[in-house]
Amino acid sequence: MDYPFQHRIKVRSHDLDSFGHVNNAVYFNYLEEARCEYLEQRGLSFNSFHEWGAFAFVVAAEIRYKSPAKYGHILNIRGAFSVMRRTSFALNYEIFNETSGRVCALANMTFGFVDRNEKIIAIPKDFREKMTAPVEKR
C-alpha cells in the first residue's frame, strides 16, 4: 500500500509495559499523534473543526499486532485514506519499526462527523477538499 503520510516516533520509557514492550494501548496514541501531524500538514487544526462546528470522532478502531517495539526503537507511523464517504472516512496505518526492520502493527480507523448537538453530519467541504488534494510525499 502507498502511504502518503508518515510520522516518526522514538519509543519512550513511559510507553512500555512490564515486559519491556510498547504497551498495546500506546499504539492508539501513536496513531493519533501521526494523524494530528498530518492534519496540520494539510492546513487543518482543531480550531478548524470549531470554526466549522463539526467534530470528527472515532467510530471503529482495530489494531493487529505483528512484532514488539522496545525502548529507543524508531517507529515510522505510515497512513493513508482508504475510503471517504458522505459522513465518514477511514484510514489505514502501518507502524514500521525502523530499528528492527519489521512491521509492528497494522491498523484501521473509521471516523464520523457530528455537529455541536452531536447530530451526524456530512464531512465538511473544506475538510474533504484539503484531505483529498494531491499531497507531496515526504
N, C-alpha and C positions, 0 to 999 in steps of 0.2 A: 504494500500500500504506500502511496505517496503522502507524506506528512508535511503540509505547508507551514506548520508552526512547531517550534522546538524551544525548550527551556531547560537549562542545565541546573542541577542542584547537587550540592555536596552533602552527603549524609552526615547528620549531626548526632551527637551522643544522645540527645533527648528524643531522637526518632526511634531508638532501639527498644526492643522488648527484653525480657530477662534472659533470652537465649543469645543475645547479641546481634539479632537480625532486625531490619526495619520492621516495626510493628505493622500488622496488616491494615489497621485503621489509618496510619500515617499516609498511606498511598493516596487516600482521598484528598488529604491536604496538599500533596504534591500536584495532583491533577488540578485542584483549584488555583494553586499558585501559577501554574502554567497557563491556565485558561484566562486568569486575570491579566497576566502579562500580554497575552495575545490580544485581548480586548483593547488594552492600552496602545499596542502597536497599530491597531486598526482605527485609532482615534476615538475610542469609546471609554467611558469611565462610569463609575457608579453614579456620578452626577447626571450623566446622560439618561439613565433609567428614571431618575427622579424627575427630570425635566419632561420626559415623555409620560410620566405617570404609569409606567409599565415596568414590571419586575419579573425577571427570569427566576424560575425555581426548578429544582431537580425533581423530575417525575420518576425516573428509574436510574439505577446505577449498578453496574456489575464489574467486578474485577476478577480476572483469572490469573492466579499467581503461578509463575513459572520457575523462578530461581531467586534465592535470597540476595539481599543487599546488606552490606555491613558498614560500620563506621568508616568514614573517609572515602567511601566509593563515590564516584561521579556518575550521576544518573542523568540521562537525557530523556525528558518527557516530550514525546512527539505526538502531535494531534492533527486531526482532520475532521471536517464536516462529513458526515455520512448521508445525512438527509435534512432537508429544510421543507417543512410543511407550512400550512397556513398559521397554525397556533403553536407549533413545536419544532424543535430541531434536535439533532443528535450528533454527538461527537464520538469518534473512535480514538483511542490512545494506545501508544506503546511506550512502556517505560524500559529503556535500554540502559544497561549497566556498562558504561564505557570502561570501567576498571576491569571487570571480568569478561567483557565481550559477549555477555548473554542478555537475553530479554528477561527482565524481572517480572513483568506483568503486562497483560492486555486488558483494556477497559473500554466500556461503552457507557455513555451517559446520555439521557434524554432530558430535555428541558422544555418547560412550557412557559407561557407568559400570562400574568394576571394584572388587572388594574388595581388602583388603590382600595377598591372594595372587594378584592380577591376574586373577581369575576374573570373567567378565562377570556382572553382577547387574542386577536391576530398579532403576529410578530410585527413590531413597529417597522414602518417603511425604512427609516434611517438605519436601524439595526440590520435589516435584511440587505440593504444596499452596501453597507460597509463590510459586512461579513461575506458577501458573495463576490465582491470586486476582486479582480486578479491581485495576487499578492506575490511579492518578490521573495524567493526562498532565501533563507539565511543559512 
